[in-house]
Amino acid sequence: MPAPAPAGAAVAAAAALSPQTSPQPWPRPPHCLPANRLQEPPENARVTIAGLVILRQRPGTAKGVIFVTLEDETGIVNVIVWRRIYEAFRRAVISGRMLRVTGRLQRAHSVTHVIAEEVEDISPMLDLLLAEQGRTGDPAFADGSELG
């Protein structure tokens, strides 16, 4: 049985199946490295990645460190946000649905992480995707005002 496709891939595929005659491309944040190319830069390289936030963890034993998992159309990226960076970019880390993160690439035990240095909330790009797909007036898609 094949592995399920990443959720980001499902979103991109759904976006391509619009009622329009030509498929709309997935909104790609400028100057971001896709998840499937994170093996290319050397260890400790400064990279910028972006994706949908699929997980935030703040374990009590992690001394204030937050772990964020992002997903783009090519895969997932693990991000480590140290306390100092969290305090500087708190709003984006807590409430962003889609983030662009710049930081240092770290590899340990065949796991790749990005150690965050800057975090930017780029969630409005998701709103553009909905608008391009003609879904802004669709009651199935919340406009955010009733989400509190």
Buried (B, 14 or more C-beta within 10 A) or exposed (E): EEEEEBEBBEBBEEBBEBEEEEEBEBBEBEEBBBBEEBEEBEEEEEBBBBBBBEEBEBEEEEEEBBBBBBBBBBBBBBBBBBEEBBEBBEEBBEEBBBBBBBBBBBEEEEEBBBBBBEBBBBBEBBBEBBEBBEEEEEEEEEEEEEEE
